[in-house]
């Protein structure tokens, strides 16, 4: 369901089929990722799982790792010193602009 929601978000952003350009994330572990998210991936997410998430558009990518705990996603890669903005209640990093 997560993969299909991401596919719909890309289409809404005017980037149809972008979800197929590269791996979007999956269950994180010792490999990268151990179970990749895909259109036909069927796995139940369980308490304590670490989840990699790295959506991208041409020229940009965000990479995060979350822990599923207490029914919520907790961002393990959020750097409190990096500029961020709140998007639907979740801090998202702002882009780095080189001068």
C-alpha positions as CSV (number, residue, x, y, z in Angstrom):
1,X,0.0,0.0,0.0
2,X,2.9,2.4,0.8
3,X,4.5,1.8,-2.6
4,X,1.2,2.5,-4.4
5,X,0.6,5.6,-2.4
6,X,4.1,6.8,-3.4
7,X,3.4,6.0,-7.0
8,X,0.2,8.1,-6.8
9,X,2.1,11.0,-5.2
10,X,4.7,11.0,-8.0
11,X,1.8,11.1,-10.6
12,X,0.2,14.0,-8.6
13,X,3.5,15.9,-8.7
14,X,3.6,15.5,-12.5
15,X,6.2,12.7,-12.5
16,X,4.4,9.6,-13.5
17,X,6.4,6.3,-13.5
18,X,9.2,7.9,-11.4
19,X,8.6,5.2,-8.8
20,X,10.1,2.7,-11.2
21,X,13.3,4.7,-11.8
22,X,15.1,3.3,-8.7
23,X,14.5,1.5,-5.4
24,X,12.1,3.6,-3.2
25,X,13.0,1.9,0.1
26,X,11.9,-1.1,2.1
27,X,12.6,-2.9,5.3
28,X,16.1,-1.9,6.5
29,X,18.6,-4.2,8.1
30,X,22.1,-5.3,7.2
31,X,21.5,-5.2,3.5
32,X,20.2,-2.1,1.6
33,X,17.3,-2.7,2.0
34,X,16.7,-6.3,3.1
35,X,13.2,-6.4,1.6
36,X,12.8,-3.8,-1.2
37,X,9.4,-2.1,-1.6
38,X,7.8,-2.9,-4.9
39,X,4.5,-3.0,-6.6
40,X,4.0,-6.6,-5.6
41,X,5.8,-6.7,-2.2
42,X,3.4,-8.2,0.3
43,X,4.8,-8.0,3.8
44,X,3.1,-6.9,7.0
45,X,4.9,-4.2,8.8
46,X,5.5,-5.1,12.5
47,X,6.5,-3.3,15.6
48,X,10.3,-2.7,15.9
49,X,11.0,-2.8,12.1
50,X,13.4,-0.3,10.6
51,X,12.1,1.1,7.3
52,X,14.2,2.8,4.7
53,X,12.5,5.5,2.6
54,X,14.2,7.4,-0.2
55,X,11.8,9.0,-2.7
56,X,13.4,11.1,-5.5
57,X,12.6,13.4,-8.4
58,X,15.0,14.3,-11.1
59,X,18.0,16.0,-9.5
60,X,16.9,15.4,-5.9
61,X,16.5,12.6,-3.3
62,X,15.6,12.4,0.4
63,X,16.8,9.4,2.3
64,X,15.4,8.5,5.7
65,X,15.3,5.5,8.1
66,X,12.3,5.1,10.4
67,X,11.6,2.9,13.3
68,X,8.0,1.6,13.6
69,X,7.3,1.8,17.3
70,X,4.1,2.4,19.3
71,X,2.1,2.5,16.0
72,X,4.1,5.5,14.8
73,X,7.1,6.1,12.5
74,X,10.1,7.6,14.3
75,X,12.6,9.3,12.1
76,X,16.1,8.0,13.0
77,X,17.9,10.1,10.5
78,X,16.5,13.5,11.3
79,X,19.4,15.9,12.1
80,X,18.3,18.6,14.5
81,X,21.0,20.9,13.2
82,X,19.9,20.6,9.5
83,X,17.3,23.2,8.4
84,X,13.9,21.6,8.1
85,X,10.2,22.4,7.7
86,X,7.1,20.6,9.0
87,X,5.0,18.8,6.4
88,X,1.8,17.2,7.8
89,X,3.3,17.2,11.3
90,X,6.6,15.6,10.3
91,X,9.9,17.5,10.0
92,X,11.4,17.3,6.4
93,X,14.8,18.5,5.5
94,X,15.2,21.6,3.4
95,X,17.5,21.4,0.4
96,X,21.1,22.4,0.5
97,X,21.8,25.3,-1.9
98,X,25.5,25.7,-2.9
99,X,26.6,29.2,-3.6
